[in-house]
Amino acid sequence: MYKHFFKRFFDIVLSVIGLSIALLPMLIIALLIKIDSKGPVIFKQQRIGKNGKVFNIYKFRSMCVGAEKKGSGVYSGKGDARVTKIGRILRATSLDEIPQFFNLLKGDMSFIGPRPPLTYHPWKWEEYTDEQKRMFEVRPGITGWAQVNGRKDVEWNRRIELNVWYVDHVSLWLDIKIIFKTIGKVFSNADNANTKETVVKKPEPATEQAAEATAQEVQIAKEELAEVAVTESSEAVEEKTAEQKQAE
């Protein structure tokens, strides 16, 4: 009942309350962004949502315009030169996420849920396994179980495992627990920078096929050598028998 009805009800209530409280701070942040750098105040980016549906997530712009086309295309850590001055403060305090209350109101997101990945990072939709796609059975969230258990310091395969665990254990009490843990993470700014490799590259299908083909070739070669050895052994026995008969 909570997962399919009350969770959405609470999202609507929280988004209305959140936008009402955050209206003045949002106006101030918008002004600071415009003063600090050229470009739009709101940054829109395509993310993968519930059931694989792509939607636009809203954030306060914290990077220079065109940042996705520079460097790795994703946020790389504290020393990322694409981040603006005000953007560093917004990211450190997570204030850049405030516009996502609009995503909550629209139904794109939930307050608690797996963070929505980019359409190309860590990999494309069709490259997720069936088990990994289970994390998209619920609406993505502003914060979630993976965020309070490592946040950006967790490699994506492990992050997805945590998200799938959340999908299997959604409850009011778990969401309340995540909210309080999120508050602690935000105030301490813990795990808010990429310090490790965030994506362990999957083996290329072609490489796997080549390895399998090589293994088959080795096995065939072994079998052929065994056959040759047996044939040579038989011929040697026949020759020896013939020599013994001639000697007699």
HELIX and SHEET records of a PDB file:
HELIX    1   1 TYR A    2  PHE A    6  3                                   5    
HELIX    2   2 LYS A    7  ASP A   36  1                                  30    
HELIX    3   3 LYS A   50  GLY A   52  5                                   3    
HELIX    4   4 ALA A   67  LYS A   69  5                                   3    
HELIX    5   5 LYS A   85  THR A   93  1                                   9    
HELIX    6   6 LEU A   95  GLU A   97  5                                   3    
HELIX    7   7 GLN A  100  LYS A  106  1                                   7    
HELIX    8   8 TRP A  125  GLU A  127  5                                   3    
HELIX    9   9 GLN A  132  GLU A  137  5                                   6    
HELIX   10  10 GLN A  147  ASN A  149  5                                   3    
HELIX   11  11 ARG A  151  ASP A  153  5                                   3    
HELIX   12  12 TRP A  156  ASP A  168  1                                  13    
HELIX   13  13 LEU A  172  SER A  188  1                                  17    
HELIX   14  14 PRO A  205  ALA A  247  1                                  43    
SHEET    1   A 2 ILE A  42  ILE A  48  0                                        
SHEET    2   A 2 VAL A  54  PHE A  60 -1                                        
SHEET    1   B 2 SER A 110  ILE A 112  0                                        
SHEET    2   B 2 GLY A 141  THR A 143  1                                        
END                                                                             
